[in-house]
Amino acid sequence: MINVLMIEDDPEFAQILAEYLAEYNIKITNYEDPYLGLSAGVKKYDLLILDLTLPGMDGLDVCREIREKYDIPIIISSARSDVSDKVIGLQIGADDYLPKPYDPKEMYARITSLIRRYKKSNEPQAHATQTLFRVDDMRHQIYYNETPLSLTPAEYEILHYLIKQHGFSVSREQLVYNCKSLKDKGSKSLDVIIGRLRVKIGESSKTPQHIHSVRGIGYKLLG
């Protein structure tokens, strides 16, 4: 069973999500008060779902405090639409940002993806992941099948992040806010960059071999 700590001041919303996720062997323990949530023994949980608009303490401050003390996956779940909230949340340690309202199926997908990623990162690596992509950080160069790719700064940052998360689904929000060179933070700009990257490695969006679209989440790099 996956044990999830939730800090959410809307008990009805928390209950609906908890009932849905219980069908997938995911147990949610919700605290409406952020101070109670912080003192709930964070270490015993596998993941945190965090609202931003909370009584007595801003959710970003909760995120910052938990990240300083614990290595736990954090998904921010908020109705706040200010882009700066998303940027700050991801910068201070949140792993994902899911704006409300959302389908519980999407939250389930993001939870399982993050749990797999954290388990993978904490496992001893017997051998390096086999991939046709290679990053040379010193030269700021990415190679595909040992051929250097000619990339714009934004293309480099997006592909670099996908390579770091090789084999795992990465949300659109994560990609956008980890790309400092992307001036337009809209999802259409991300789609354009992904399209250009596919062209540069010789694949199409209809039959991709490496950069795959993940419905309701974002993208995944394979191969």
Steps between C-alpha positions, in 0.01 A plus 500: 500500500613853421450738793441861396501803727262769378481856633177639361246729668208381284389179675239415235759519222746294705234236569409463132865454404562260789205279403618482139863423583400238758391283208866491392636413845602859573407628847466875555527657844387861479564791735310824451739685733853534354659502846337166581617369164859603572493320835338185362823304457580579138764225478241223525328610178597419142382826342349840583210672323504865600248779451633857496209696648502382861386651831777666699791405274560532128546170318827618345644542850381149587669367185825679582506368858427139401756499221769630737438209739375206295567322171140434403323547165284815508207576270349846533125491437358850483231719347735800511563597139792738549790373288747623761352255753579213263851627435579555868347167602716306257809704582476440875463126466158387378526219246176575319221757483144396415250788467146451623257382386642175369389145432597263786638268231768757424598528866526120516728499195726769645520330840606167354748667264665694782514199731672294229747781432594539867541125548715482188722787614554337840590157361866403458582527131656178375569656163433823319176540305554408137395788278587644161518846657810639670543832678834681517440762767845652461443576133127563541441242228256212456583208271251266338656172391835680546399772253495852649162672484468866407261629766366835615540573873136409564527176300817408689338556841184305412690203354754508784218475757333214310833313489545549877155346552560227241221243500270699727198712415568871547215749535467796267529731802832346602642543151381858460627620836833323473566676170641842588545595134131457421363854491139401433403263782190378315455135409489581128861618513596168658321309224690699237833416665411132528406503133834654403691249715321212329597636161864537605523136609312384192170383642134597455233576758280220363760224539756627756783271602640718777287801604160361588190699596337379824130577496392731783856538633768614256790318336735207548840428344582142408788342314 
